[in-house]
Amino acid sequence: MQLTPEGWPGFAWTAGTGWTYRVEWRADLGTGTWQKLAEVTSPGPIASFTDQTVGGVARRYYRVVFLHY
């Protein structure tokens, strides 16, 4: 994970071309439910996402869930 020049967290993962993934987040790894953030369809072998909704949140955990190909 890296921050963009604007300060947004972004990350990338190995993916299948044309496969769709759901990016989810939650504030605490131990409690709470995963919240849907976005669906990403990979344009190639690497998919990426930048979270521009994070605002002033001090900590946010992410996971990527495979949906379909």
MARMIPA-588669 format. One line per 8 residues: their letters; for each residue x, y, z of N, C-alpha, C, O, CB. Coordinates in Angstrom, 3 decimals. Glycine has a CB too. Layout:
N
A> X Y Z X Y Z X Y Z X Y Z X Y Z  ...
end
This chain:
69
MQLTPEGW> 0.845 -1.162 0.000 0.000 0.000 0.000 0.895 1.231 0.000 1.911 1.292 0.693 -0.964 -0.006 1.212  0.484 2.208 -0.801 1.210 3.464 -0.877 0.216 4.611 -0.874 -0.951 4.451 -1.233 2.107 3.515 -2.135  0.700 5.757 -0.465 -0.126 6.962 -0.540 0.152 7.680 -1.850 1.299 7.780 -2.285 0.143 7.902 0.667  -0.904 8.175 -2.470 -0.741 8.984 -3.676 -0.186 10.344 -3.266 -0.155 10.651 -2.074 -2.097 9.136 -4.451  0.250 11.163 -4.211 0.712 12.510 -3.861 -0.369 13.337 -3.135 -0.052 14.254 -2.378 1.158 13.243 -5.125  -1.645 13.000 -3.377 -2.746 13.704 -2.716 -3.030 13.163 -1.319 -3.843 13.727 -0.587 -3.999 13.610 -3.558  -2.355 12.060 -0.945 -2.541 11.476 0.380 -3.557 10.357 0.459 -3.905 9.920 1.556 -2.936 12.526 1.315  -4.049 9.874 -0.694 -5.011 8.773 -0.702 -4.273 7.435 -0.661 -3.263 7.277 -1.347 -5.922 8.851 -1.953
PGFAWTAG> -4.750 6.469 0.125 -4.133 5.145 0.117 -4.503 4.386 -1.154 -5.661 4.386 -1.572 -4.560 4.346 1.358  -3.522 3.748 -1.755 -3.758 2.955 -2.951 -2.991 1.656 -2.870 -1.956 1.578 -2.208 -3.365 3.730 -4.206  -3.493 0.636 -3.542 -2.818 -0.659 -3.538 -3.153 -1.415 -4.813 -4.099 -1.075 -5.523 -3.217 -1.488 -2.295  -2.363 -2.446 -5.092 -2.535 -3.264 -6.288 -2.389 -4.728 -5.910 -1.785 -5.061 -4.890 -1.511 -2.874 -7.387  -2.956 -5.612 -6.754 -2.865 -7.037 -6.507 -2.843 -7.776 -7.848 -3.279 -7.252 -8.873 -4.044 -7.521 -5.621  -2.326 -9.001 -7.812 -2.318 -9.859 -8.983 -3.748 -10.271 -9.289 -4.490 -10.678 -8.395 -1.412 -11.101 -8.764  -4.135 -10.165 -10.561 -5.522 -10.408 -10.934 -5.599 -11.128 -12.266 -4.606 -11.265 -12.981 -6.301 -9.097 -10.998  -6.787 -11.579 -12.578 -7.046 -12.151 -13.890 -7.652 -11.077 -14.787 -8.497 -10.299 -14.344 -7.985 -13.384 -13.787
TGWTYRVE> -7.230 -11.034 -16.024 -7.757 -10.045 -16.961 -9.272 -10.207 -17.103 -9.765 -11.286 -17.430 -7.066 -10.179 -18.341  -9.995 -9.125 -16.855 -11.445 -9.138 -16.954 -12.165 -9.662 -15.721 -13.396 -9.678 -15.688 -11.841 -9.945 -18.115  -11.425 -10.089 -14.713 -12.047 -10.601 -13.494 -12.518 -9.440 -12.633 -11.934 -8.357 -12.670 -11.064 -11.497 -12.705  -13.571 -9.663 -11.857 -14.140 -8.612 -11.018 -13.912 -8.928 -9.546 -14.073 -10.061 -9.095 -15.642 -8.443 -11.302  -13.535 -7.895 -8.824 -13.228 -8.008 -7.392 -14.007 -6.941 -6.635 -14.358 -5.900 -7.192 -11.691 -7.864 -7.127  -14.275 -7.209 -5.360 -14.890 -6.214 -4.485 -13.853 -5.785 -3.451 -13.242 -6.626 -2.792 -16.182 -6.782 -3.792  -13.658 -4.491 -3.312 -12.775 -3.942 -2.294 -13.646 -3.593 -1.092 -14.648 -2.890 -1.222 -11.980 -2.683 -2.824  -13.255 -4.089 0.074 -14.004 -3.847 1.309 -13.087 -3.239 2.360 -11.865 -3.363 2.277 -14.637 -5.157 1.838
WRADLGTG> -13.683 -2.581 3.348 -12.901 -1.971 4.423 -13.644 -2.120 5.747 -14.850 -2.364 5.788 -12.619 -0.477 4.122  -12.886 -1.966 6.818 -13.458 -1.789 8.152 -12.425 -1.106 9.023 -11.231 -1.129 8.728 -13.900 -3.150 8.773  -12.892 -0.503 10.091 -12.028 0.316 10.945 -11.236 -0.501 11.954 -10.197 -0.046 12.432 -12.855 1.337 11.674  -11.705 -1.700 12.287 -11.056 -2.518 13.309 -11.017 -3.957 12.812 -12.039 -4.485 12.375 -11.801 -2.415 14.683  -9.856 -4.597 12.873 -9.755 -5.980 12.413 -10.488 -6.958 13.315 -10.936 -8.006 12.851 -8.311 -6.381 12.313  -10.619 -6.632 14.603 -11.220 -7.547 15.555 -12.728 -7.485 15.637 -13.363 -8.462 16.034 -10.667 -7.294 16.877  -13.316 -6.361 15.273 -14.768 -6.200 15.393 -15.318 -5.454 14.185 -14.577 -4.861 13.401 -15.129 -5.451 16.693  -16.617 -5.500 14.061 -17.277 -4.782 12.971 -17.452 -5.647 11.741 -16.939 -6.764 11.661 -16.493 -3.543 12.611
TWQKLAEV> -18.180 -5.112 10.793 -18.418 -5.838 9.550 -17.667 -5.166 8.408 -17.401 -3.964 8.439 -19.929 -5.912 9.237  -17.338 -5.952 7.421 -16.679 -5.416 6.236 -17.695 -4.628 5.432 -18.815 -5.086 5.208 -16.049 -6.548 5.379  -17.298 -3.445 5.002 -18.158 -2.554 4.233 -17.682 -2.534 2.780 -16.484 -2.441 2.512 -18.159 -1.118 4.840  -18.637 -2.622 1.842 -18.289 -2.561 0.424 -17.822 -1.155 0.089 -18.466 -0.167 0.443 -19.494 -2.968 -0.468  -16.700 -1.084 -0.595 -16.144 0.198 -1.005 -16.252 0.383 -2.518 -16.617 1.461 -2.988 -14.683 0.310 -0.561  -15.934 -0.670 -3.285 -15.976 -0.563 -4.744 -15.902 -1.945 -5.366 -15.485 -2.911 -4.727 -14.825 0.324 -5.265  -16.314 -2.021 -6.629 -16.061 -3.200 -7.452 -15.070 -2.789 -8.530 -15.201 -1.732 -9.148 -17.392 -3.776 -8.078  -14.083 -3.640 -8.743 -13.010 -3.354 -9.693 -12.926 -4.498 -10.685 -12.804 -5.657 -10.289 -11.648 -3.146 -8.966
TSPGPIAS> -12.991 -4.185 -11.967 -12.751 -5.169 -13.015 -11.337 -4.938 -13.539 -10.998 -3.847 -13.997 -13.820 -5.062 -14.170  -10.533 -5.974 -13.462 -9.124 -5.847 -13.813 -8.932 -5.699 -15.319 -9.475 -6.488 -16.093 -8.347 -7.052 -13.305  -8.162 -4.692 -15.743 -7.887 -4.519 -17.168 -6.756 -5.419 -17.682 -6.530 -5.520 -18.888 -7.543 -3.076 -17.442  -6.058 -6.062 -16.762 -4.916 -6.900 -17.121 -4.505 -7.748 -15.940 -5.327 -8.004 -15.060 -3.735 -6.047 -17.601  -3.256 -8.195 -15.887 -2.810 -9.088 -14.811 -2.621 -8.406 -13.460 -2.392 -9.079 -12.455 -1.528 -9.732 -15.205  -2.715 -7.092 -13.427 -2.614 -6.344 -12.178 -3.847 -5.446 -12.055 -4.161 -4.689 -12.974 -1.291 -5.501 -12.126  -4.542 -5.530 -10.921 -5.662 -4.630 -10.628 -5.206 -3.668 -9.542 -4.304 -3.982 -8.766 -6.949 -5.426 -10.182  -5.826 -2.504 -9.488 -5.447 -1.531 -8.465 -6.661 -0.728 -8.042 -7.672 -0.668 -8.742 -4.336 -0.595 -8.979
FTDQTVGG> -6.532 -0.118 -6.885 -7.606 0.697 -6.331 -6.998 1.804 -5.487 -6.011 1.587 -4.784 -8.588 -0.163 -5.491  -7.588 2.987 -5.559 -7.213 4.120 -4.715 -8.445 4.564 -3.954 -9.486 4.836 -4.552 -6.618 5.297 -5.557  -8.333 4.638 -2.641 -9.466 5.007 -1.780 -9.501 6.517 -1.594 -8.697 7.082 -0.851 -9.372 4.295 -0.402  -10.435 7.160 -2.272 -10.587 8.599 -2.148 -11.703 8.968 -1.181 -12.111 10.127 -1.112 -10.855 9.213 -3.504  -12.203 7.970 -0.423 -13.279 8.214 0.550 -12.768 8.255 1.982 -13.542 8.498 2.908 -14.347 7.143 0.427  -11.487 8.023 2.172 -10.954 7.831 3.523 -11.038 9.097 4.381 -11.174 8.995 5.600 -9.512 7.370 3.443  -10.961 10.271 3.785 -11.098 11.517 4.550 -10.142 11.597 5.716 -8.953 11.318 5.563 -12.502 11.662 5.055  -10.643 11.973 6.879 -9.809 12.134 8.066 -9.733 10.905 8.948 -9.372 11.014 10.120 -10.309 13.266 8.866
VARRYYRV> -10.068 9.730 8.413 -10.037 8.500 9.198 -8.593 8.136 9.530 -7.727 8.135 8.656 -10.728 7.343 8.435  -8.343 7.828 10.803 -6.980 7.545 11.255 -6.484 6.174 10.791 -5.298 6.001 10.512 -6.913 7.625 12.770  -7.401 5.196 10.709 -6.978 3.833 10.368 -8.108 3.148 9.616 -9.280 3.282 9.967 -6.589 3.018 11.647  -7.731 2.407 8.569 -8.717 1.664 7.793 -8.031 0.403 7.269 -6.922 0.466 6.738 -9.304 2.534 6.615  -8.697 -0.735 7.421 -8.192 -2.009 6.932 -8.963 -2.390 5.666 -10.152 -2.097 5.539 -8.319 -3.120 8.024  -8.273 -3.042 4.736 -8.879 -3.393 3.463 -8.742 -4.883 3.207 -7.837 -5.546 3.713 -8.245 -2.596 2.325  -9.678 -5.392 2.398 -9.529 -6.725 1.827 -10.130 -6.704 0.427 -11.005 -5.893 0.122 -10.214 -7.816 2.725  -9.647 -7.602 -0.409 -10.137 -7.734 -1.773 -10.757 -9.108 -1.904 -10.127 -10.115 -1.582 -8.997 -7.523 -2.823
VFLHY> -12.003 -9.152 -2.379 -12.757 -10.395 -2.522 -12.996 -10.653 -4.007 -13.506 -9.785 -4.715 -14.110 -10.329 -1.742  -12.630 -11.838 -4.476 -12.902 -12.212 -5.860 -14.396 -12.429 -6.027 -15.008 -13.134 -5.224 -12.110 -13.485 -6.265  -15.001 -11.830 -7.064 -16.432 -12.014 -7.316 -16.685 -12.986 -8.478 -17.397 -13.976 -8.315 -17.090 -10.663 -7.614  -16.103 -12.702 -9.642 -16.323 -13.578 -10.789 -15.362 -13.237 -11.930 -14.729 -12.182 -11.960 -17.778 -13.471 -11.270  -15.289 -14.180 -12.859 -14.480 -13.956 -14.061 -15.332 -14.106 -15.281 -14.840 -13.957 -16.400 -13.294 -14.920 -14.123
end
